[in-house]
Amino acid sequence: MGTVDYIWHTTEFVPVRVLDTLPVDILRRTRGLPSEKWGSDHLSLVCELAFTDEGSET
């Protein structure tokens, strides 16, 4: 199983919270997506990002 979508972040723009996708063991049992139970292979990527003050001059 591969990943084709990413959410990029830096040391100044960091993830605070992430919504998990389907557990890997379920994907392995159903042989990936789409499956009989989940008819689409499109999953939403959801992540809350926040700016930090790292790298800023003081």
mmCIF file of the N, C-alpha and C atoms, coordinates in Angstrom:
data_MODEL
# 
_entry.id   MODEL 
# 
loop_
_atom_site.group_PDB 
_atom_site.id 
_atom_site.type_symbol 
_atom_site.label_atom_id 
_atom_site.label_alt_id 
_atom_site.label_comp_id 
_atom_site.label_asym_id 
_atom_site.label_entity_id 
_atom_site.label_seq_id 
_atom_site.pdbx_PDB_ins_code 
_atom_site.Cartn_x 
_atom_site.Cartn_y 
_atom_site.Cartn_z 
_atom_site.occupancy 
_atom_site.B_iso_or_equiv 
_atom_site.pdbx_formal_charge 
_atom_site.auth_seq_id 
_atom_site.auth_comp_id 
_atom_site.auth_asym_id 
_atom_site.auth_atom_id 
_atom_site.pdbx_PDB_model_num 
ATOM 1   N N  . MET A 1 1  ? 0.841   -1.173 0.000  1.00 0.00 ? 1  MET A N  1 
ATOM 2   C CA . MET A 1 1  ? 0.000   0.000  0.000  1.00 0.00 ? 1  MET A CA 1 
ATOM 3   C C  . MET A 1 1  ? 0.883   1.232  0.000  1.00 0.00 ? 1  MET A C  1 
ATOM 4   N N  . GLY A 1 2  ? 0.571   2.132  -0.861 1.00 0.00 ? 2  GLY A N  1 
ATOM 5   C CA . GLY A 1 2  ? 1.389   3.326  -0.977 1.00 0.00 ? 2  GLY A CA 1 
ATOM 6   C C  . GLY A 1 2  ? 0.625   4.583  -0.618 1.00 0.00 ? 2  GLY A C  1 
ATOM 7   N N  . THR A 1 3  ? 1.366   5.639  -0.524 1.00 0.00 ? 3  THR A N  1 
ATOM 8   C CA . THR A 1 3  ? 0.796   6.943  -0.218 1.00 0.00 ? 3  THR A CA 1 
ATOM 9   C C  . THR A 1 3  ? 1.009   7.849  -1.409 1.00 0.00 ? 3  THR A C  1 
ATOM 10  N N  . VAL A 1 4  ? -0.036  8.548  -1.826 1.00 0.00 ? 4  VAL A N  1 
ATOM 11  C CA . VAL A 1 4  ? 0.102   9.461  -2.955 1.00 0.00 ? 4  VAL A CA 1 
ATOM 12  C C  . VAL A 1 4  ? -0.157  10.912 -2.566 1.00 0.00 ? 4  VAL A C  1 
ATOM 13  N N  . ASP A 1 5  ? -0.715  11.153 -1.407 1.00 0.00 ? 5  ASP A N  1 
ATOM 14  C CA . ASP A 1 5  ? -0.998  12.513 -0.951 1.00 0.00 ? 5  ASP A CA 1 
ATOM 15  C C  . ASP A 1 5  ? -0.240  12.795 0.340  1.00 0.00 ? 5  ASP A C  1 
ATOM 16  N N  . TYR A 1 6  ? 0.176   14.024 0.479  1.00 0.00 ? 6  TYR A N  1 
ATOM 17  C CA . TYR A 1 6  ? 0.954   14.421 1.648  1.00 0.00 ? 6  TYR A CA 1 
ATOM 18  C C  . TYR A 1 6  ? 0.468   15.775 2.146  1.00 0.00 ? 6  TYR A C  1 
ATOM 19  N N  . ILE A 1 7  ? 0.701   16.048 3.414  1.00 0.00 ? 7  ILE A N  1 
ATOM 20  C CA . ILE A 1 7  ? 0.539   17.385 3.975  1.00 0.00 ? 7  ILE A CA 1 
ATOM 21  C C  . ILE A 1 7  ? 1.930   17.815 4.405  1.00 0.00 ? 7  ILE A C  1 
ATOM 22  N N  . TRP A 1 8  ? 2.452   18.821 3.741  1.00 0.00 ? 8  TRP A N  1 
ATOM 23  C CA . TRP A 1 8  ? 3.818   19.272 4.020  1.00 0.00 ? 8  TRP A CA 1 
ATOM 24  C C  . TRP A 1 8  ? 3.821   20.243 5.196  1.00 0.00 ? 8  TRP A C  1 
ATOM 25  N N  . HIS A 1 9  ? 4.876   20.159 6.011  1.00 0.00 ? 9  HIS A N  1 
ATOM 26  C CA . HIS A 1 9  ? 5.034   21.076 7.131  1.00 0.00 ? 9  HIS A CA 1 
ATOM 27  C C  . HIS A 1 9  ? 6.512   21.390 7.289  1.00 0.00 ? 9  HIS A C  1 
ATOM 28  N N  . THR A 1 10 ? 6.810   22.410 8.060  1.00 0.00 ? 10 THR A N  1 
ATOM 29  C CA . THR A 1 10 ? 8.191   22.829 8.317  1.00 0.00 ? 10 THR A CA 1 
ATOM 30  C C  . THR A 1 10 ? 8.367   23.005 9.824  1.00 0.00 ? 10 THR A C  1 
ATOM 31  N N  . THR A 1 11 ? 9.556   23.417 10.235 1.00 0.00 ? 11 THR A N  1 
ATOM 32  C CA . THR A 1 11 ? 9.767   23.681 11.663 1.00 0.00 ? 11 THR A CA 1 
ATOM 33  C C  . THR A 1 11 ? 8.991   24.913 12.119 1.00 0.00 ? 11 THR A C  1 
ATOM 34  N N  . GLU A 1 12 ? 8.635   25.807 11.178 1.00 0.00 ? 12 GLU A N  1 
ATOM 35  C CA . GLU A 1 12 ? 7.862   26.999 11.522 1.00 0.00 ? 12 GLU A CA 1 
ATOM 36  C C  . GLU A 1 12 ? 6.356   26.795 11.362 1.00 0.00 ? 12 GLU A C  1 
ATOM 37  N N  . PHE A 1 13 ? 5.941   25.720 10.708 1.00 0.00 ? 13 PHE A N  1 
ATOM 38  C CA . PHE A 1 13 ? 4.529   25.435 10.427 1.00 0.00 ? 13 PHE A CA 1 
ATOM 39  C C  . PHE A 1 13 ? 4.301   23.973 10.765 1.00 0.00 ? 13 PHE A C  1 
ATOM 40  N N  . VAL A 1 14 ? 3.841   23.702 11.996 1.00 0.00 ? 14 VAL A N  1 
ATOM 41  C CA . VAL A 1 14 ? 3.854   22.336 12.529 1.00 0.00 ? 14 VAL A CA 1 
ATOM 42  C C  . VAL A 1 14 ? 2.442   21.767 12.706 1.00 0.00 ? 14 VAL A C  1 
ATOM 43  N N  . PRO A 1 15 ? 2.309   20.431 12.554 1.00 0.00 ? 15 PRO A N  1 
ATOM 44  C CA . PRO A 1 15 ? 1.019   19.805 12.811 1.00 0.00 ? 15 PRO A CA 1 
ATOM 45  C C  . PRO A 1 15 ? 0.687   19.817 14.300 1.00 0.00 ? 15 PRO A C  1 
ATOM 46  N N  . VAL A 1 16 ? -0.546  20.173 14.612 1.00 0.00 ? 16 VAL A N  1 
ATOM 47  C CA . VAL A 1 16 ? -1.026  20.189 15.989 1.00 0.00 ? 16 VAL A CA 1 
ATOM 48  C C  . VAL A 1 16 ? -1.920  18.976 16.239 1.00 0.00 ? 16 VAL A C  1 
ATOM 49  N N  . ARG A 1 17 ? -2.828  18.735 15.291 1.00 0.00 ? 17 ARG A N  1 
ATOM 50  C CA . ARG A 1 17 ? -3.723  17.575 15.376 1.00 0.00 ? 17 ARG A CA 1 
ATOM 51  C C  . ARG A 1 17 ? -3.880  16.972 13.986 1.00 0.00 ? 17 ARG A C  1 
ATOM 52  N N  . VAL A 1 18 ? -4.078  15.643 13.956 1.00 0.00 ? 18 VAL A N  1 
ATOM 53  C CA . VAL A 1 18 ? -4.249  14.923 12.694 1.00 0.00 ? 18 VAL A CA 1 
ATOM 54  C C  . VAL A 1 18 ? -5.425  13.967 12.848 1.00 0.00 ? 18 VAL A C  1 
ATOM 55  N N  . LEU A 1 19 ? -6.293  13.923 11.844 1.00 0.00 ? 19 LEU A N  1 
ATOM 56  C CA . LEU A 1 19 ? -7.386  12.960 11.830 1.00 0.00 ? 19 LEU A CA 1 
ATOM 57  C C  . LEU A 1 19 ? -6.863  11.676 11.208 1.00 0.00 ? 19 LEU A C  1 
ATOM 58  N N  . ASP A 1 20 ? -6.922  10.584 11.964 1.00 0.00 ? 20 ASP A N  1 
ATOM 59  C CA . ASP A 1 20 ? -6.418  9.301  11.466 1.00 0.00 ? 20 ASP A CA 1 
ATOM 60  C C  . ASP A 1 20 ? -7.264  8.781  10.315 1.00 0.00 ? 20 ASP A C  1 
ATOM 61  N N  . THR A 1 21 ? -6.613  8.030  9.425  1.00 0.00 ? 21 THR A N  1 
ATOM 62  C CA . THR A 1 21 ? -7.322  7.339  8.356  1.00 0.00 ? 21 THR A CA 1 
ATOM 63  C C  . THR A 1 21 ? -7.704  5.950  8.855  1.00 0.00 ? 21 THR A C  1 
ATOM 64  N N  . LEU A 1 22 ? -8.114  5.090  7.951  1.00 0.00 ? 22 LEU A N  1 
ATOM 65  C CA . LEU A 1 22 ? -8.457  3.721  8.345  1.00 0.00 ? 22 LEU A CA 1 
ATOM 66  C C  . LEU A 1 22 ? -7.222  3.008  8.870  1.00 0.00 ? 22 LEU A C  1 
ATOM 67  N N  . PRO A 1 23 ? -7.368  2.163  9.878  1.00 0.00 ? 23 PRO A N  1 
ATOM 68  C CA . PRO A 1 23 ? -6.224  1.404  10.393 1.00 0.00 ? 23 PRO A CA 1 
ATOM 69  C C  . PRO A 1 23 ? -5.628  0.491  9.316  1.00 0.00 ? 23 PRO A C  1 
ATOM 70  N N  . VAL A 1 24 ? -4.310  0.360  9.307  1.00 0.00 ? 24 VAL A N  1 
ATOM 71  C CA . VAL A 1 24 ? -3.601  -0.431 8.299  1.00 0.00 ? 24 VAL A CA 1 
ATOM 72  C C  . VAL A 1 24 ? -4.059  -1.884 8.308  1.00 0.00 ? 24 VAL A C  1 
ATOM 73  N N  . ASP A 1 25 ? -4.340  -2.458 9.486  1.00 0.00 ? 25 ASP A N  1 
ATOM 74  C CA . ASP A 1 25 ? -4.769  -3.861 9.521  1.00 0.00 ? 25 ASP A CA 1 
ATOM 75  C C  . ASP A 1 25 ? -6.096  -4.067 8.788  1.00 0.00 ? 25 ASP A C  1 
ATOM 76  N N  . ILE A 1 26 ? -6.987  -3.097 8.852  1.00 0.00 ? 26 ILE A N  1 
ATOM 77  C CA . ILE A 1 26 ? -8.247  -3.196 8.101  1.00 0.00 ? 26 ILE A CA 1 
ATOM 78  C C  . ILE A 1 26 ? -7.974  -3.108 6.604  1.00 0.00 ? 26 ILE A C  1 
ATOM 79  N N  . LEU A 1 27 ? -7.103  -2.203 6.209  1.00 0.00 ? 27 LEU A N  1 
ATOM 80  C CA . LEU A 1 27 ? -6.765  -2.086 4.786  1.00 0.00 ? 27 LEU A CA 1 
ATOM 81  C C  . LEU A 1 27 ? -6.124  -3.363 4.264  1.00 0.00 ? 27 LEU A C  1 
ATOM 82  N N  . ARG A 1 28 ? -5.294  -4.001 5.068  1.00 0.00 ? 28 ARG A N  1 
ATOM 83  C CA . ARG A 1 28 ? -4.668  -5.262 4.639  1.00 0.00 ? 28 ARG A CA 1 
ATOM 84  C C  . ARG A 1 28 ? -5.707  -6.376 4.510  1.00 0.00 ? 28 ARG A C  1 
ATOM 85  N N  . ARG A 1 29 ? -6.622  -6.457 5.479  1.00 0.00 ? 29 ARG A N  1 
ATOM 86  C CA . ARG A 1 29 ? -7.659  -7.503 5.433  1.00 0.00 ? 29 ARG A CA 1 
ATOM 87  C C  . ARG A 1 29 ? -8.585  -7.341 4.236  1.00 0.00 ? 29 ARG A C  1 
ATOM 88  N N  . THR A 1 30 ? -8.886  -6.096 3.867  1.00 0.00 ? 30 THR A N  1 
ATOM 89  C CA . THR A 1 30 ? -9.786  -5.855 2.736  1.00 0.00 ? 30 THR A CA 1 
ATOM 90  C C  . THR A 1 30 ? -9.022  -5.695 1.427  1.00 0.00 ? 30 THR A C  1 
ATOM 91  N N  . ARG A 1 31 ? -7.698  -5.862 1.496  1.00 0.00 ? 31 ARG A N  1 
ATOM 92  C CA . ARG A 1 31 ? -6.804  -5.733 0.329  1.00 0.00 ? 31 ARG A CA 1 
ATOM 93  C C  . ARG A 1 31 ? -6.835  -4.335 -0.275 1.00 0.00 ? 31 ARG A C  1 
ATOM 94  N N  . GLY A 1 32 ? -6.917  -3.348 0.588  1.00 0.00 ? 32 GLY A N  1 
ATOM 95  C CA . GLY A 1 32 ? -6.859  -1.955 0.139  1.00 0.00 ? 32 GLY A CA 1 
ATOM 96  C C  . GLY A 1 32 ? -8.218  -1.402 -0.248 1.00 0.00 ? 32 GLY A C  1 
ATOM 97  N N  . LEU A 1 33 ? -8.180  -0.245 -0.868 1.00 0.00 ? 33 LEU A N  1 
ATOM 98  C CA . LEU A 1 33 ? -9.401  0.447  -1.284 1.00 0.00 ? 33 LEU A CA 1 
ATOM 99  C C  . LEU A 1 33 ? -9.424  0.589  -2.797 1.00 0.00 ? 33 LEU A C  1 
ATOM 100 N N  . PRO A 1 34 ? -10.554 0.653  -3.427 1.00 0.00 ? 34 PRO A N  1 
ATOM 101 C CA . PRO A 1 34 ? -11.879 0.457  -2.871 1.00 0.00 ? 34 PRO A CA 1 
ATOM 102 C C  . PRO A 1 34 ? -12.111 -0.999 -2.496 1.00 0.00 ? 34 PRO A C  1 
ATOM 103 N N  . SER A 1 35 ? -13.090 -1.223 -1.640 1.00 0.00 ? 35 SER A N  1 
ATOM 104 C CA . SER A 1 35 ? -13.434 -2.580 -1.212 1.00 0.00 ? 35 SER A CA 1 
ATOM 105 C C  . SER A 1 35 ? -14.955 -2.717 -1.192 1.00 0.00 ? 35 SER A C  1 
ATOM 106 N N  . GLU A 1 36 ? -15.434 -3.900 -0.829 1.00 0.00 ? 36 GLU A N  1 
ATOM 107 C CA . GLU A 1 36 ? -16.878 -4.108 -0.737 1.00 0.00 ? 36 GLU A CA 1 
ATOM 108 C C  . GLU A 1 36 ? -17.502 -3.197 0.310  1.00 0.00 ? 36 GLU A C  1 
ATOM 109 N N  . LYS A 1 37 ? -16.784 -2.991 1.418  1.00 0.00 ? 37 LYS A N  1 
ATOM 110 C CA . LYS A 1 37 ? -17.312 -2.166 2.507  1.00 0.00 ? 37 LYS A CA 1 
ATOM 111 C C  . LYS A 1 37 ? -17.146 -0.671 2.219  1.00 0.00 ? 37 LYS A C  1 
ATOM 112 N N  . TRP A 1 38 ? -15.985 -0.278 1.686  1.00 0.00 ? 38 TRP A N  1 
ATOM 113 C CA . TRP A 1 38 ? -15.699 1.124  1.365  1.00 0.00 ? 38 TRP A CA 1 
ATOM 114 C C  . TRP A 1 38 ? -15.534 1.233  -0.146 1.00 0.00 ? 38 TRP A C  1 
ATOM 115 N N  . GLY A 1 39 ? -16.536 1.813  -0.807 1.00 0.00 ? 39 GLY A N  1 
ATOM 116 C CA . GLY A 1 39 ? -16.587 1.822  -2.264 1.00 0.00 ? 39 GLY A CA 1 
ATOM 117 C C  . GLY A 1 39 ? -15.724 2.862  -2.949 1.00 0.00 ? 39 GLY A C  1 
ATOM 118 N N  . SER A 1 40 ? -14.958 3.631  -2.203 1.00 0.00 ? 40 SER A N  1 
ATOM 119 C CA . SER A 1 40 ? -14.122 4.662  -2.812 1.00 0.00 ? 40 SER A CA 1 
ATOM 120 C C  . SER A 1 40 ? -12.699 4.545  -2.300 1.00 0.00 ? 40 SER A C  1 
ATOM 121 N N  . ASP A 1 41 ? -11.754 4.939  -3.144 1.00 0.00 ? 41 ASP A N  1 
ATOM 122 C CA . ASP A 1 41 ? -10.362 4.966  -2.695 1.00 0.00 ? 41 ASP A CA 1 
ATOM 123 C C  . ASP A 1 41 ? -9.921  6.398  -2.391 1.00 0.00 ? 41 ASP A C  1 
ATOM 124 N N  . HIS A 1 42 ? -10.875 7.306  -2.253 1.00 0.00 ? 42 HIS A N  1 
ATOM 125 C CA . HIS A 1 42 ? -10.577 8.698  -1.921 1.00 0.00 ? 42 HIS A CA 1 
ATOM 126 C C  . HIS A 1 42 ? -10.762 8.907  -0.422 1.00 0.00 ? 42 HIS A C  1 
ATOM 127 N N  . LEU A 1 43 ? -9.697  9.268  0.256  1.00 0.00 ? 43 LEU A N  1 
ATOM 128 C CA . LEU A 1 43 ? -9.745  9.546  1.690  1.00 0.00 ? 43 LEU A CA 1 
ATOM 129 C C  . LEU A 1 43 ? -9.351  10.996 1.921  1.00 0.00 ? 43 LEU A C  1 
ATOM 130 N N  . SER A 1 44 ? -10.013 11.632 2.852  1.00 0.00 ? 44 SER A N  1 
ATOM 131 C CA . SER A 1 44 ? -9.674  13.012 3.193  1.00 0.00 ? 44 SER A CA 1 
ATOM 132 C C  . SER A 1 44 ? -8.450  13.038 4.088  1.00 0.00 ? 44 SER A C  1 
ATOM 133 N N  . LEU A 1 45 ? -7.564  13.971 3.818  1.00 0.00 ? 45 LEU A N  1 
ATOM 134 C CA . LEU A 1 45 ? -6.434  14.225 4.711  1.00 0.00 ? 45 LEU A CA 1 
ATOM 135 C C  . LEU A 1 45 ? -6.782  15.465 5.511  1.00 0.00 ? 45 LEU A C  1 
ATOM 136 N N  . VAL A 1 46 ? -6.787  15.336 6.834  1.00 0.00 ? 46 VAL A N  1 
ATOM 137 C CA . VAL A 1 46 ? -7.163  16.452 7.692  1.00 0.00 ? 46 VAL A CA 1 
ATOM 138 C C  . VAL A 1 46 ? -6.074  16.661 8.726  1.00 0.00 ? 46 VAL A C  1 
ATOM 139 N N  . CYS A 1 47 ? -5.589  17.895 8.805  1.00 0.00 ? 47 CYS A N  1 
ATOM 140 C CA . CYS A 1 47 ? -4.516  18.216 9.739  1.00 0.00 ? 47 CYS A CA 1 
ATOM 141 C C  . CYS A 1 47 ? -4.658  19.673 10.160 1.00 0.00 ? 47 CYS A C  1 
ATOM 142 N N  . GLU A 1 48 ? -4.554  19.915 11.448 1.00 0.00 ? 48 GLU A N  1 
ATOM 143 C CA . GLU A 1 48 ? -4.533  21.289 11.943 1.00 0.00 ? 48 GLU A CA 1 
ATOM 144 C C  . GLU A 1 48 ? -3.073  21.691 12.095 1.00 0.00 ? 48 GLU A C  1 
ATOM 145 N N  . LEU A 1 49 ? -2.702  22.801 11.465 1.00 0.00 ? 49 LEU A N  1 
ATOM 146 C CA . LEU A 1 49 ? -1.322  23.286 11.500 1.00 0.00 ? 49 LEU A CA 1 
ATOM 147 C C  . LEU A 1 49 ? -1.264  24.602 12.271 1.00 0.00 ? 49 LEU A C  1 
ATOM 148 N N  . ALA A 1 50 ? -0.118  24.865 12.879 1.00 0.00 ? 50 ALA A N  1 
ATOM 149 C CA . ALA A 1 50 ? 0.064   26.113 13.622 1.00 0.00 ? 50 ALA A CA 1 
ATOM 150 C C  . ALA A 1 50 ? 1.438   26.681 13.317 1.00 0.00 ? 50 ALA A C  1 
ATOM 151 N N  . PHE A 1 51 ? 1.505   27.998 13.279 1.00 0.00 ? 51 PHE A N  1 
ATOM 152 C CA . PHE A 1 51 ? 2.787   28.673 13.111 1.00 0.00 ? 51 PHE A CA 1 
ATOM 153 C C  . PHE A 1 51 ? 3.519   28.702 14.448 1.00 0.00 ? 51 PHE A C  1 
ATOM 154 N N  . THR A 1 52 ? 4.831   28.513 14.407 1.00 0.00 ? 52 THR A N  1 
ATOM 155 C CA . THR A 1 52 ? 5.659   28.645 15.603 1.00 0.00 ? 52 THR A CA 1 
ATOM 156 C C  . THR A 1 52 ? 6.581   29.834 15.408 1.00 0.00 ? 52 THR A C  1 
ATOM 157 N N  . ASP A 1 53 ? 7.300   30.212 16.444 1.00 0.00 ? 53 ASP A N  1 
ATOM 158 C CA . ASP A 1 53 ? 8.243   31.314 16.289 1.00 0.00 ? 53 ASP A CA 1 
ATOM 159 C C  . ASP A 1 53 ? 9.663   30.812 16.071 1.00 0.00 ? 53 ASP A C  1 
ATOM 160 N N  . GLU A 1 54 ? 9.815   29.509 15.761 1.00 0.00 ? 54 GLU A N  1 
ATOM 161 C CA . GLU A 1 54 ? 11.145  28.958 15.474 1.00 0.00 ? 54 GLU A CA 1 
ATOM 162 C C  . GLU A 1 54 ? 11.721  29.636 14.249 1.00 0.00 ? 54 GLU A C  1 
ATOM 163 N N  . GLY A 1 55 ? 12.976  29.911 14.289 1.00 0.00 ? 55 GLY A N  1 
ATOM 164 C CA . GLY A 1 55 ? 13.639  30.504 13.143 1.00 0.00 ? 55 GLY A CA 1 
ATOM 165 C C  . GLY A 1 55 ? 13.474  32.005 13.048 1.00 0.00 ? 55 GLY A C  1 
ATOM 166 N N  . SER A 1 56 ? 12.621  32.607 13.878 1.00 0.00 ? 56 SER A N  1 
ATOM 167 C CA . SER A 1 56 ? 12.468  34.057 13.820 1.00 0.00 ? 56 SER A CA 1 
ATOM 168 C C  . SER A 1 56 ? 13.590  34.710 14.614 1.00 0.00 ? 56 SER A C  1 
ATOM 169 N N  . GLU A 1 57 ? 13.986  35.862 14.156 1.00 0.00 ? 57 GLU A N  1 
ATOM 170 C CA . GLU A 1 57 ? 15.066  36.581 14.839 1.00 0.00 ? 57 GLU A CA 1 
ATOM 171 C C  . GLU A 1 57 ? 14.506  37.303 16.052 1.00 0.00 ? 57 GLU A C  1 
ATOM 172 N N  . THR A 1 58 ? 15.259  37.252 17.167 1.00 0.00 ? 58 THR A N  1 
ATOM 173 C CA . THR A 1 58 ? 14.801  37.938 18.380 1.00 0.00 ? 58 THR A CA 1 
ATOM 174 C C  . THR A 1 58 ? 15.694  39.086 18.720 1.00 0.00 ? 58 THR A C  1 
# 
